[in-house]
Each structure stands twice: as structure tokens, then as C-alpha cells.
């Protein structure tokens, strides 16, 4: 949580903003564009009361649009879903359950984005083509399954990288 922002690269016109700026320095448009649309953060998570360990499920928030892999009411999500977390630079550094492919997590750790990220690939479909999204993996919305049945839907894939994916390298200071 106390991790310092990544060192800034030497700025050039060709250097993408996420390599030039810390999370705090990004404007609203840049910040929002970091979301790759994977939908993993919209999955219901369960916390083990004894260990504090977080477990992902294959159950999504009631506002999740499974086809688009996005929130169906993003502007009003926090009013409609009591435990929806607003991601900030501080929370991006402190939420241990953010998926390893999450751009907010990667940038906060001084790492680059994966090839499938829309800011890199130029397409919103590559996150799905890479198998990095929740598309086709959600079995139900939280309102469709009894709370007692949630533990039967714990899955490991949201906390892992898709198979055969090269991890993004740490950026060298001054590198493009």
C-alpha cells in the first residue's frame, strides 16, 4: 500500500501516457481508459473469515453485463451496489485481490500493459480473445444464486494470468 509511484520515463511524443504518468497524474479520461474491460473486478469475492484470504467466484455483480463485460450502470454503480469499490490510486495499490493483469495494478507497480490491453492493441476485443476476461465464464449474477451456494462457485482463474501469457516487463528508467 505504501509503494512509491513508478519512476517516470523520459517523455517523448511516442511514449504512452501510462508510461509517463503516475496514477495520480492521470486525468479522468486516461484513468478510465486503463480499464481493459476484463470484468474480473465485477466478480463476487468471498473472504475466508479465519485466514482473510480472498476467493473469486464465477458469480458476477447484479449490474454486470456479461456480453459487454462491463457494468450496466457504471455512473450509478456505487449508489445501486452498496459494496462496490471506487478504484483510486490508493486503492489500486492496496487491494490485494486486483487481478494480476489489471492495468491499474500493473501501472502502480511500474509495469507495462499486456498486448491484449485496448490501449496497446487498439481493439476492445483482444482482452476477450486472449482469454483474459470474464466473458463466457460467469455462471450467474449475484441475485440469481442463493448466498449459501456462493462457496460452490469459487474459481481460481480470475486471480491468475491466462495460459501462455508473457508477463509485462518492468520498465527501465528512461526507456520507451
Secondary structure, 3 states (H helix, E strand, C coil): CCCCCCCCCCCCCCCCHHHHCCHHHCCHHHHHHCCCCCCHHHEEEEECCCCCCEEEEEEECCCEECCCCEECCHHHHHHHCCCCCCCCHHHHHHCCCCCCCCHHHHHHCCECCCCCCHHHHCCCCHHHHCCCCCCCCCCEEHHHCCHHHHHHHEECHHHCCCCCCCCCCECCCCCC
